Amino acid sequence: MPYVYLLVAIFAEVVATSLLKASDGMSRTWPTVGSLAGYGVAFYFLSITLKTIPTGIAYALWSGIGIVAISLVSWVFFKQALDAAALIGMGLIVVGVAVIQLGSKVAGH
């Protein structure tokens, strides 16, 4: 169950970051409120996750998956370009997350 909580935290953080972009520098009320609420949900679920998953592992997964997810959301919804270097870098992040999950003895397996 801790990994489900972590995925909820990551999803909430990606939504919150997307709304932060849509808030236009926090000048639009509802995207700003949604962003702040999303970050609250994200940190709540991350805190639950940290009860059982080591902090370094949880944060590596949080940041790695989050970077790729928000980059894809930005590409699809905000039409932000991803060049070859960005795609290669994200590919390396995905490989790093896979190595942590498949090879780490402290990842909670």
C-alpha positions as CSV (number, residue, x, y, z in Angstrom):
1,M,0.0,0.0,0.0
2,P,2.8,2.5,0.6
3,Y,3.6,2.6,-3.2
4,V,-0.1,3.4,-3.9
5,Y,0.2,6.3,-1.5
6,L,3.4,7.4,-3.3
7,L,1.7,7.2,-6.6
8,V,-1.2,9.3,-5.3
9,A,1.4,11.9,-4.0
10,I,3.1,12.0,-7.3
11,F,-0.2,12.4,-9.2
12,A,-1.3,15.2,-6.9
13,E,2.1,16.9,-7.3
14,V,1.9,16.8,-11.1
15,V,-1.7,18.2,-11.0
16,A,-0.6,20.9,-8.6
17,T,2.4,21.9,-10.7
18,S,0.2,22.0,-13.9
19,L,-2.2,24.2,-12.1
20,L,0.6,26.4,-10.9
21,K,1.5,27.0,-14.5
22,A,-2.1,27.7,-15.3
23,S,-2.3,30.2,-12.3
24,D,-0.2,32.7,-14.3
25,G,2.1,33.6,-11.4
26,M,-0.7,33.0,-8.9
27,S,-2.8,35.8,-10.5
28,R,-5.7,33.5,-11.3
29,T,-7.7,32.4,-8.2
30,W,-9.0,28.9,-9.0
31,P,-5.8,27.5,-10.5
32,T,-3.9,28.9,-7.5
33,V,-6.3,27.4,-5.0
34,G,-6.2,24.1,-6.8
35,S,-2.4,24.1,-6.9
36,L,-2.1,24.8,-3.2
37,A,-4.7,22.0,-2.4
38,G,-2.8,19.6,-4.7
39,Y,0.5,20.3,-3.0
40,G,-1.3,19.7,0.4
41,V,-2.6,16.3,-0.8
42,A,0.8,15.5,-2.3
43,F,2.7,16.2,0.9
44,Y,0.2,14.4,3.1
45,F,0.4,11.2,1.0
46,L,4.2,11.5,0.8
47,S,4.3,11.8,4.6
48,I,2.3,8.5,4.9
49,T,4.7,6.9,2.4
50,L,7.7,7.8,4.5
51,K,6.4,5.7,7.4
52,T,7.5,2.6,5.5
53,I,9.6,3.5,2.5
54,P,13.0,4.9,3.2
55,T,13.2,8.6,2.5
56,G,15.9,8.4,-0.2
57,I,14.1,5.7,-2.1
58,A,10.7,7.5,-1.9
59,Y,12.2,10.8,-2.9
60,A,14.1,9.3,-5.8
61,L,10.9,7.7,-7.1
62,W,8.9,10.9,-6.4
63,S,11.3,13.1,-8.3
64,G,12.1,10.8,-11.1
65,I,8.5,9.8,-11.9
66,G,7.3,13.4,-11.3
67,I,9.9,14.9,-13.7
68,V,8.9,12.6,-16.5
69,A,5.1,13.0,-15.8
70,I,5.2,16.8,-15.6
71,S,7.3,17.0,-18.7
72,L,4.8,14.9,-20.6
73,V,1.9,17.0,-19.2
74,S,3.6,20.2,-20.3
75,W,4.3,18.8,-23.7
76,V,0.6,17.7,-24.2
77,F,-1.3,20.5,-22.5
78,F,1.1,23.5,-22.7
79,K,2.7,22.7,-26.0
80,Q,6.2,22.9,-24.5
81,A,8.9,21.4,-26.7
82,L,11.1,18.5,-25.6
83,D,14.3,18.3,-27.5
84,A,16.6,15.3,-27.9
85,A,18.7,16.2,-24.7
86,A,15.5,16.4,-22.6
87,L,14.2,13.1,-23.9
88,I,17.5,11.4,-23.4
89,G,17.7,12.8,-19.9
90,M,14.2,11.6,-19.0
91,G,15.1,8.2,-20.4
92,L,18.0,8.1,-18.1
93,I,15.7,9.0,-15.2
94,V,13.3,6.2,-16.1
95,V,16.3,3.8,-16.2
96,G,17.4,5.1,-12.8
97,V,14.0,4.6,-11.2
98,A,13.9,1.0,-12.7
99,V,17.3,0.3,-11.2
100,I,16.1,1.5,-7.8
101,Q,13.0,-0.6,-8.0
102,L,14.5,-3.7,-9.4
103,G,17.9,-3.8,-7.7
104,S,17.7,-2.0,-4.4
105,K,17.5,-4.1,-1.3
106,V,16.2,-1.2,0.7
107,A,13.4,-0.3,-1.7
108,G,10.9,-2.1,0.4
109,H,10.8,-5.5,-1.4
